[in-house]
């Protein structure tokens, strides 16, 4: 296009200069000292949570590999316990999400005393709930395992594993409450220490109790369950001791504190957390049906699925770490009524989560076969698992966006939309499409995982639309979570 003098200047000016696109990309990620301070704060909270969750996932994979060396039926048997156990643990999500949100709001408002009170109430409530879940789990184990699989050997392994694990639920519930409170304070390093130490010990005990090393009897699948139970007890004791003796903790435990239940505070916890518990119920019941579709493909396919799910869990730890960070930062900003900074943290965290998971996705594609080979020597299982790993790699970008943005909504107290997204994504899309792809189109395990990818895309879209609407800014006033409560203040005193 020329100007009136016939010159071509406007066209030349529209041609991008060399490196302009790269500069725009760099500027999107970093634009001066203000951005630098934001990233520094995000990394300060994210890296301990990332190390904790990544090592937990890696140690979980090692556990899976140890059990997998026993037989495909053993790994399948342990695998079918995951969703039922997570369903029981999901009840604690109501308390834990509410705890992180209310603690962060009060820390942001400068009310450390009430933040500590919320932490104590969360521990009490989760402990009582855990006793109920433990009883249900122990009594219902046979029926649940027979529902989950048609393989009688896998069912027997599952019964042994789940019944033992259920005895550890009270200890796990208390540890989760303490971790949730600490994260709400923006303290992610202390939970990292006791959880990572617990996982290192778990590896040692697992090897000894599964195979009969270090003087332990060889107990197979039961050994894996007992080692996990022992480690959870130890982690609980460590977490409680830290809150009793660490004087600098914003959330402290003291015997002279009032430990009586305070129902107004528990109501606040449930007002925020019940949708999160509902979300976990939807997710875990949906995954139980999803697992049942996959177990119908046979033991080798289910073993391949467990391997891919374990690797995806390791990558999930990155997204979850950013979600933890976002919840704490957004919650503290909301508590201090700084909504613009809350939105800034949410967007920057999502950007970083996508960048990190993109790198992980490339590594999954390149090293698919060696990764599968860590868990099984069965060539039939390896052949089925490798194409699934490519789908797992593609999922990472969408999964990271979903997790980080959901964390932002939870930090703001907007916990209903993650529930809506899970209902829509899992039950309407994943379950229905998995059945269609597996049983009608005969795409096997690849079809099941493709339905998982579609589910993630749907949920990520719903959550992003909700966040972009800005309606999460009104949630604190609707919940009244950090209003001065005279009864709560009296209980603290």
Backbone torsions as a table, in degrees:
resi	resn	phi	psi	omega
1	UNK	NA	129.2	-177.1
2	UNK	-107.9	158.7	174.9
3	UNK	-85.6	-173.5	-174.3
4	UNK	-67.4	-19.6	178.7
5	UNK	-91.2	3.9	179.2
6	UNK	81.4	7.4	-179.4
7	UNK	-79.0	165.4	-177.0
8	UNK	-113.7	23.9	-172.4
9	UNK	-64.5	-42.4	-176.4
10	UNK	-62.8	-37.1	179.1
11	UNK	-67.6	-39.8	-179.7
12	UNK	-66.5	-36.3	-179.9
13	UNK	-68.6	-25.3	-178.6
14	UNK	-79.8	-13.9	179.5
15	UNK	-73.7	122.2	-178.0
16	UNK	-64.9	141.8	177.3
17	UNK	-72.3	153.9	178.1
18	UNK	-57.6	132.1	177.7
19	UNK	84.5	-1.1	-177.7
20	UNK	-64.7	-40.6	179.8
21	UNK	-63.1	-41.5	179.2
22	UNK	-64.3	-39.8	179.3
23	UNK	-64.8	-36.9	178.3
24	UNK	-64.7	-38.8	178.8
25	UNK	-65.1	-45.1	179.2
26	UNK	-62.7	-42.6	-179.7
27	UNK	-63.4	-31.0	178.0
28	UNK	-64.7	-33.3	-179.0
29	UNK	-92.1	-25.8	-179.2
30	UNK	-150.5	124.7	-176.5
31	UNK	-141.6	64.5	174.5
32	UNK	101.5	-175.4	-173.5
33	UNK	-67.1	-33.2	180.0
34	UNK	-63.0	-43.6	176.1
35	UNK	-63.0	-40.0	-179.9
36	UNK	-59.8	-42.9	179.0
37	UNK	-65.6	-37.9	179.1
38	UNK	-65.1	-47.2	178.8
39	UNK	-62.5	-38.4	180.0
40	UNK	-61.7	-43.3	178.5
41	UNK	-64.5	-41.2	179.1
42	UNK	-62.9	-47.2	-179.5
43	UNK	-64.4	-35.8	-179.6
44	UNK	-58.5	-38.5	179.4
45	UNK	-87.5	-30.7	-171.2
46	UNK	-79.2	-41.3	-170.0
47	UNK	-63.3	-39.7	177.3
48	UNK	-65.1	-40.5	177.9
49	UNK	-64.5	-38.2	178.5
50	UNK	-63.8	-46.8	179.0
51	UNK	-60.6	-44.4	-180.0
52	UNK	-60.4	-50.9	-175.7
53	UNK	-71.6	-37.7	179.3
54	UNK	-65.0	-48.0	179.9
55	UNK	-64.8	-36.8	176.8
56	UNK	-61.7	-42.6	178.0
57	UNK	-66.6	-41.2	179.7
58	UNK	-65.2	-42.6	178.2
59	UNK	-67.1	-33.2	174.5
60	UNK	-63.2	-37.3	176.3
61	UNK	-66.5	-37.8	177.4
62	UNK	-64.2	-42.0	175.6
63	UNK	-57.8	-45.8	179.7
64	UNK	-61.7	-41.3	179.3
65	UNK	-63.9	-40.4	179.2
66	UNK	-62.7	-45.6	178.7
67	UNK	-67.5	-37.0	-179.3
68	UNK	-62.3	-26.2	177.8
69	UNK	-71.0	-16.1	177.5
70	UNK	-72.9	-52.3	179.0
71	UNK	-179.3	158.1	173.5
72	UNK	-58.6	-35.2	179.1
73	UNK	-65.8	-33.7	179.5
74	UNK	-67.0	-46.2	179.9
75	UNK	-67.5	-34.6	176.7
76	UNK	-67.7	-40.0	179.6
77	UNK	-63.4	-43.5	176.9
78	UNK	-67.6	-37.1	-178.4
79	UNK	-62.5	-37.6	-177.4
80	UNK	-73.7	-7.9	175.7
81	UNK	-85.5	-15.6	-172.4
82	UNK	-59.0	-52.2	-176.4
83	UNK	-68.4	-44.1	176.6
84	UNK	-59.8	-41.6	179.0
85	UNK	-66.9	-42.1	177.8
86	UNK	-64.6	-30.2	176.3
87	UNK	-66.1	-41.5	177.1
88	UNK	-65.1	-44.4	-179.8
89	UNK	-67.1	-28.6	-178.6
90	UNK	-59.4	-23.3	176.5
91	UNK	-61.0	-34.4	-179.7
92	UNK	-69.4	-17.5	-177.7
93	UNK	-61.6	-32.8	178.5
94	UNK	-58.3	-42.0	-179.1
95	UNK	-77.6	-43.4	-173.7
96	UNK	-67.5	-43.3	178.1
97	UNK	-65.4	-43.6	176.8
98	UNK	-61.9	-36.7	179.6
99	UNK	-64.8	-51.1	-180.0
100	UNK	-58.9	-42.7	-177.6
101	UNK	-67.5	-50.8	-177.6
102	UNK	-66.1	-39.3	177.6
103	UNK	-63.7	-44.6	-179.5
104	UNK	-65.4	-39.0	177.2
105	UNK	-60.2	-45.3	-178.3
106	UNK	-70.5	-35.9	175.0
107	UNK	-64.2	-42.7	178.1
108	UNK	-63.1	-31.3	179.0
109	UNK	-87.3	-0.9	179.1
110	UNK	80.0	17.7	-177.8
111	UNK	-105.5	73.2	-177.3
112	UNK	-65.3	-32.6	-178.5
113	UNK	-62.0	-45.9	179.9
114	UNK	-70.3	-32.1	176.0
115	UNK	-59.5	-43.1	177.6
116	UNK	-64.8	-38.0	178.7
117	UNK	-63.8	-42.2	176.9
118	UNK	-59.2	-41.6	179.2
119	UNK	-60.0	-43.0	-179.6
120	UNK	-66.0	-41.3	179.2
121	UNK	-64.6	-36.1	178.4
122	UNK	-64.2	-42.0	179.3
123	UNK	-62.4	-46.0	178.8
124	UNK	-59.1	-48.1	-175.5
125	UNK	-65.8	-44.3	-180.0
126	UNK	-65.7	-35.5	180.0
127	UNK	-64.3	-43.4	178.9
128	UNK	-64.3	-45.0	178.8
129	UNK	-61.6	-36.4	-177.5
130	UNK	-66.1	-33.4	177.8
131	UNK	-64.4	-38.5	177.7
132	UNK	-66.6	-46.0	-178.8
133	UNK	-65.1	-37.4	178.0
134	UNK	-61.7	-45.1	-179.3
135	UNK	-63.5	-45.4	179.0
136	UNK	-61.5	-44.6	-177.7
137	UNK	-61.8	-46.0	-178.7
138	UNK	-63.5	-44.1	-176.1
139	UNK	-73.8	-33.0	-173.9
140	UNK	-93.9	-1.6	-175.5
141	UNK	-53.2	-49.6	-177.8
142	UNK	-58.4	-45.9	-178.1
143	UNK	-65.5	-39.7	-178.9
144	UNK	-65.2	-45.6	-178.0
145	UNK	-66.0	-37.3	178.6
146	UNK	-69.4	-28.6	175.3
147	UNK	-72.1	-34.7	-171.9
148	UNK	-76.6	-25.9	-174.3
149	UNK	-149.8	151.0	175.2
150	UNK	-98.8	-3.3	179.8
151	UNK	-85.1	111.1	-174.8
152	UNK	-62.2	-33.1	179.9
153	UNK	-70.3	-44.6	178.0
154	UNK	-62.5	-37.9	179.0
155	UNK	-62.1	-43.2	-180.0
156	UNK	-65.0	-41.6	175.8
157	UNK	-60.8	-43.1	-179.4
158	UNK	-63.0	-39.9	178.9
159	UNK	-61.4	-45.9	-179.8
160	UNK	-60.9	-47.7	-175.1
161	UNK	-66.7	-48.8	-173.3
162	UNK	-67.9	-40.2	-177.8
163	UNK	-61.4	-39.3	179.4
164	UNK	-71.2	-44.0	-177.7
165	UNK	-60.8	-35.0	-177.6
166	UNK	-60.3	-28.3	179.2
167	UNK	-68.0	-16.8	-179.4
168	UNK	-90.1	-4.2	-173.5
169	UNK	-59.7	-42.3	178.9
170	UNK	-59.5	-40.0	179.7
171	UNK	-68.5	-40.8	178.5
172	UNK	-65.2	-37.8	-179.0
173	UNK	-63.0	-44.0	179.2
174	UNK	-64.6	-44.2	179.3
175	UNK	-61.3	-41.7	179.6
176	UNK	-64.3	-37.1	178.3
177	UNK	-64.7	-44.3	179.8
178	UNK	-64.6	-43.4	178.6
179	UNK	-61.5	-42.1	179.4
180	UNK	-62.2	-41.9	179.2
181	UNK	-65.9	-43.0	180.0
182	UNK	-63.4	-40.4	178.9
183	UNK	-66.5	-35.7	176.5
184	UNK	-61.9	-29.8	175.9
185	UNK	-77.2	-8.1	-174.0
186	UNK	84.8	13.6	-179.1
187	UNK	-103.4	100.4	-178.8
188	UNK	-106.6	-10.4	-177.3
189	UNK	-75.7	-40.9	-178.4
190	UNK	-62.6	-48.8	174.8
191	UNK	-57.4	-34.6	178.1
192	UNK	-59.4	-44.0	-175.9
193	UNK	-62.5	-52.0	-174.7
194	UNK	-74.2	-29.3	178.4
195	UNK	-75.5	-37.7	177.5
196	UNK	-67.3	-42.7	177.2
197	UNK	-58.9	-41.8	179.3
198	UNK	-61.7	-39.6	-179.0
199	UNK	-69.4	-36.4	175.7
200	UNK	-62.2	-43.4	178.8
201	UNK	-64.8	-36.7	-179.6
202	UNK	-61.1	-39.3	178.9
203	UNK	-61.7	-46.3	179.8
204	UNK	-60.5	-48.9	-179.1
205	UNK	-66.6	-38.9	179.0
206	UNK	-58.6	-49.0	-178.4
207	UNK	-60.9	-43.2	-178.5
208	UNK	-67.9	-43.6	-172.4
209	UNK	-85.5	-22.8	175.7
210	UNK	-78.2	-47.4	-172.2
211	UNK	-102.2	-6.8	-180.0
212	UNK	82.9	34.4	178.2
213	UNK	-96.3	166.8	175.7
214	UNK	58.4	28.2	178.5
215	UNK	87.3	-2.2	177.7
216	UNK	-83.1	153.5	172.5
217	UNK	-74.7	149.6	178.1
218	UNK	-78.6	109.6	-174.9
219	UNK	-113.4	-0.5	177.4
220	UNK	62.4	-132.0	-178.4
221	UNK	-60.2	-38.6	178.4
222	UNK	-62.0	-35.2	177.5
223	UNK	-63.5	-39.5	177.1
224	UNK	-62.3	-40.1	-179.9
225	UNK	-68.8	-43.3	-178.3
226	UNK	-67.5	-37.5	179.1
227	UNK	-64.3	-40.9	177.8
228	UNK	-64.1	-41.1	179.8
229	UNK	-63.3	-45.1	180.0
230	UNK	-62.2	-42.3	-178.6
231	UNK	-66.6	-38.4	178.7
232	UNK	-65.1	-35.9	175.6
233	UNK	-63.2	-45.2	179.9
234	UNK	-63.9	-41.5	178.9
235	UNK	-63.5	-38.1	178.7
236	UNK	-63.1	-46.3	179.6
237	UNK	-61.1	-42.8	180.0
238	UNK	-63.8	-44.1	-178.9
239	UNK	-63.5	-42.7	179.4
240	UNK	-64.8	-43.2	179.6
241	UNK	-61.9	-38.4	179.1
242	UNK	-61.2	-44.7	-178.5
243	UNK	-72.5	-23.1	176.4
244	UNK	-78.9	-36.7	-169.1
245	UNK	-111.2	-12.8	179.9
246	UNK	-87.1	103.0	-172.0
247	UNK	-70.1	-22.4	-177.5
248	UNK	-85.6	-4.1	-178.1
249	UNK	-69.3	131.3	175.8
250	UNK	-63.8	-27.2	177.4
251	UNK	-112.2	107.5	-177.0
252	UNK	-117.8	155.2	174.6
253	UNK	-114.4	133.9	175.9
254	UNK	-139.5	143.1	-178.5
255	UNK	-64.0	-29.7	-178.0
256	UNK	-78.2	-8.2	176.9
257	UNK	-67.8	158.8	176.7
258	UNK	-77.1	115.5	-177.9
259	UNK	-103.6	10.6	178.4
260	UNK	-71.9	147.3	178.1
261	UNK	-61.7	138.3	176.4
262	UNK	-119.8	105.2	-166.6
263	UNK	-72.3	-26.2	176.8
264	UNK	-66.0	-41.5	178.2
265	UNK	-68.2	-41.0	177.7
266	UNK	-62.8	-35.4	176.9
267	UNK	-63.5	-41.8	176.7
268	UNK	-61.7	-41.1	178.7
269	UNK	-60.3	-44.4	-178.6
270	UNK	-73.2	-33.0	-179.7
271	UNK	-58.7	-38.3	178.1
272	UNK	-86.2	-38.8	-169.5
273	UNK	-88.7	-22.1	-176.8
274	UNK	-58.9	-41.5	174.8
275	UNK	-59.5	-33.9	177.9
276	UNK	-67.7	-38.3	175.2
277	UNK	-65.6	-39.7	176.1
278	UNK	-62.7	-38.5	176.9
279	UNK	-61.6	-44.7	178.5
280	UNK	-63.6	-38.2	177.8
281	UNK	-62.4	-45.4	178.6
282	UNK	-61.9	-45.2	-178.3
283	UNK	-64.1	-49.6	-173.8
284	UNK	-71.9	-39.0	175.9
285	UNK	-67.0	-37.6	175.7
286	UNK	-63.7	-40.9	178.9
287	UNK	-68.0	-30.7	175.3
288	UNK	-62.9	-43.5	177.7
289	UNK	-67.6	-38.2	177.4
290	UNK	-61.9	-44.7	177.7
291	UNK	-62.4	-38.8	-178.6
292	UNK	-64.2	-37.9	175.7
293	UNK	-62.3	-41.4	-177.4
294	UNK	-72.2	-39.2	179.1
295	UNK	-62.5	-23.9	176.5
296	UNK	-67.8	-13.1	178.2
297	UNK	-81.6	-10.7	179.5
298	UNK	111.8	166.8	-175.2
299	UNK	-64.2	-41.9	-178.7
300	UNK	-64.4	-42.1	178.8
301	UNK	-65.3	-39.5	179.8
302	UNK	-69.0	-37.5	176.0
303	UNK	-63.5	-40.6	176.4
304	UNK	-63.6	-39.7	177.3
305	UNK	-62.1	-43.9	-179.7
306	UNK	-62.7	-37.7	177.5
307	UNK	-64.3	-47.7	179.6
308	UNK	-64.9	-39.1	179.5
309	UNK	-64.8	-36.7	178.1
310	UNK	-65.7	-42.1	178.0
311	UNK	-66.8	-41.0	176.7
312	UNK	-62.6	-34.4	176.9
313	UNK	-63.0	-35.3	177.7
314	UNK	-66.4	-43.1	176.9
315	UNK	-69.4	-34.6	177.7
316	UNK	-58.6	-30.1	-178.9
317	UNK	-61.3	-31.1	177.0
318	UNK	-65.9	-50.4	179.6
319	UNK	-62.5	-39.4	-179.9
320	UNK	-66.9	-36.5	178.0
321	UNK	-62.3	-43.4	176.7
322	UNK	-67.1	-33.1	176.5
323	UNK	-64.4	-43.4	176.8
324	UNK	-59.3	-45.7	179.3
325	UNK	-60.9	-46.5	-177.6
326	UNK	-63.4	-42.1	179.0
327	UNK	-58.2	-46.0	-178.3
328	UNK	-66.8	-47.3	-176.9
329	UNK	-67.9	-45.3	178.3
330	UNK	-64.2	-41.9	179.7
331	UNK	-61.0	-43.4	179.7
332	UNK	-67.4	-38.2	177.2
333	UNK	-66.6	-40.8	177.8
334	UNK	-64.0	-40.2	177.0
335	UNK	-60.8	-33.5	177.4
336	UNK	-92.5	8.2	178.0
337	UNK	61.6	28.2	176.8
338	UNK	-104.9	79.7	-172.8
339	UNK	-74.3	-30.9	178.3
340	UNK	-65.6	-41.1	177.5
341	UNK	-68.3	-35.4	176.5
342	UNK	-59.4	-45.2	179.2
343	UNK	-65.5	-37.4	178.7
344	UNK	-62.3	-46.6	177.7
345	UNK	-59.8	-42.5	-178.0
346	UNK	-62.2	-44.7	-177.4
347	UNK	-70.8	-40.1	179.1
348	UNK	-66.5	-39.2	-179.6
349	UNK	-66.6	-42.3	178.0
350	UNK	-61.6	-39.2	179.7
351	UNK	-62.1	-45.4	179.7
352	UNK	-67.3	-39.3	-179.9
353	UNK	-60.7	-41.9	178.8
354	UNK	-63.6	-41.7	-178.5
355	UNK	-62.7	-47.0	-178.0
356	UNK	-66.1	-42.0	-178.0
357	UNK	-72.4	-24.8	175.1
358	UNK	-64.0	-40.1	176.7
359	UNK	-63.3	-43.6	179.7
360	UNK	-62.5	-39.7	-179.4
361	UNK	-60.0	-42.5	178.5
362	UNK	-62.2	-41.9	179.7
363	UNK	-64.8	-38.0	178.3
364	UNK	-62.4	-41.1	-179.5
365	UNK	-67.1	-42.6	-176.9
366	UNK	-69.5	-41.1	-172.0
367	UNK	-109.8	31.8	-177.1
368	UNK	-57.9	-52.1	-177.2
369	UNK	-63.9	-47.4	177.8
370	UNK	-60.0	-35.1	179.7
371	UNK	-67.0	-43.7	177.5
372	UNK	-63.9	-38.0	-178.5
373	UNK	-65.3	-16.8	176.8
374	UNK	-69.4	-21.9	-171.1
375	UNK	-109.1	-19.6	-178.1
376	UNK	-156.0	149.9	174.0
377	UNK	-101.2	-3.3	-177.0
378	UNK	-74.2	116.0	-177.6
379	UNK	-63.5	-33.5	179.3
380	UNK	-64.0	-39.2	178.5
381	UNK	-68.9	-42.6	-179.6
382	UNK	-61.5	-43.2	-178.7
383	UNK	-61.3	-39.8	179.6
384	UNK	-71.8	-36.6	-170.9
385	UNK	-76.2	-34.2	-172.1
386	UNK	-59.4	-47.4	177.2
387	UNK	-61.4	-32.1	178.4
388	UNK	-64.1	-35.4	179.5
389	UNK	-61.3	-33.5	178.3
390	UNK	-67.1	-37.5	176.5
391	UNK	-67.1	-41.0	177.2
392	UNK	-57.0	-40.7	179.8
393	UNK	-62.4	-43.8	-178.5
394	UNK	-66.2	-33.4	-177.8
395	UNK	-63.9	-28.3	-168.1
396	UNK	-57.9	-41.7	-177.6
397	UNK	-62.0	-45.8	-178.8
398	UNK	-69.4	-40.7	-179.0
399	UNK	-61.9	-40.6	-179.0
400	UNK	-65.5	-39.9	178.5
401	UNK	-65.5	-44.0	178.9
402	UNK	-59.6	-48.9	-174.1
403	UNK	-66.4	-46.4	-176.4
404	UNK	-66.7	-40.7	-179.2
405	UNK	-72.0	-36.6	174.8
406	UNK	-61.7	-39.0	176.7
407	UNK	-60.8	-38.1	178.1
408	UNK	-64.3	-44.2	179.0
409	UNK	-63.1	-40.6	179.5
410	UNK	-66.3	-39.4	177.7
411	UNK	-61.3	-30.6	178.3
412	UNK	-85.3	-4.6	-177.9
413	UNK	86.6	6.3	-179.9
414	UNK	-92.3	79.7	-171.5
415	UNK	-99.9	-3.0	-178.6
416	UNK	-75.9	-37.8	-174.5
417	UNK	-68.9	-36.3	170.7
418	UNK	-58.2	-34.1	175.9
419	UNK	-66.0	-47.8	178.9
420	UNK	-59.2	-43.4	-179.0
421	UNK	-62.5	-39.0	-179.8
422	UNK	-68.1	-42.1	177.6
423	UNK	-59.5	-48.5	-176.6
424	UNK	-67.5	-46.3	-175.2
425	UNK	-72.3	-45.6	-173.3
426	UNK	-80.6	-52.5	-172.7
427	UNK	-79.5	-36.5	-178.1
428	UNK	-84.0	-34.4	-176.0
429	UNK	-105.6	-58.2	-171.6
430	UNK	-62.9	-52.3	-176.4
431	UNK	-62.7	-50.2	-177.4
432	UNK	-62.6	-45.0	-178.6
433	UNK	-70.9	-35.6	176.9
434	UNK	-61.0	-44.0	177.9
435	UNK	-61.8	-43.8	-179.1
436	UNK	-64.6	-48.2	-176.4
437	UNK	-67.9	-35.7	-176.0
438	UNK	-83.5	-48.0	-170.3
439	UNK	-94.8	-21.2	-179.3
440	UNK	-105.0	-53.8	-179.7
441	UNK	-80.6	-15.5	178.1
442	UNK	60.5	44.8	178.0
443	UNK	-88.4	-0.8	176.7
444	UNK	65.9	-149.3	-176.6
445	UNK	-64.1	-31.6	177.2
446	UNK	-59.8	-39.5	178.6
447	UNK	-64.0	-40.1	178.9
448	UNK	-62.6	-42.6	-179.1
449	UNK	-74.9	-26.7	174.8
450	UNK	-67.1	-36.0	176.1
451	UNK	-65.3	-33.3	175.9
452	UNK	-63.1	-42.3	178.5
453	UNK	-61.8	-44.3	179.3
454	UNK	-63.3	-42.7	176.9
455	UNK	-55.7	-47.3	-179.7
456	UNK	-61.7	-40.0	179.1
457	UNK	-63.5	-43.5	-179.5
458	UNK	-63.4	-48.3	-178.8
459	UNK	-64.4	-41.2	-179.8
460	UNK	-61.9	-40.5	179.2
461	UNK	-63.6	-44.9	-179.0
462	UNK	-63.0	-45.5	-177.5
463	UNK	-66.2	-41.5	180.0
464	UNK	-65.5	-40.8	178.0
465	UNK	-61.7	-39.8	179.4
466	UNK	-65.1	-44.8	-179.4
467	UNK	-64.4	-43.6	-178.6
468	UNK	-65.1	-23.1	179.2
469	UNK	-68.8	-23.1	179.8
470	UNK	79.1	3.4	-177.5
471	UNK	-69.8	-17.9	177.8
472	UNK	-64.0	-18.7	-179.3
473	UNK	-66.8	-20.0	-177.6
474	UNK	-94.5	-3.7	-170.9
475	UNK	-67.0	-38.9	-176.0
476	UNK	-62.3	-42.6	180.0
477	UNK	-66.1	-33.4	177.9
478	UNK	-72.0	-37.0	-178.7
479	UNK	-78.6	-27.4	-175.8
480	UNK	55.9	37.8	-172.6
481	UNK	-72.7	-27.7	-176.2
482	UNK	-116.2	14.1	174.6
483	UNK	-61.2	148.0	177.8
484	UNK	-62.6	127.9	-179.8
485	UNK	-117.1	111.2	-173.3
486	UNK	-63.5	-36.1	178.5
487	UNK	-66.0	-40.6	179.8
488	UNK	-65.5	-43.2	179.4
489	UNK	-62.8	-37.1	178.6
490	UNK	-66.8	-38.7	179.8
491	UNK	-66.0	-36.5	178.3
492	UNK	-64.3	-41.6	-178.6
493	UNK	-67.2	NA	NA
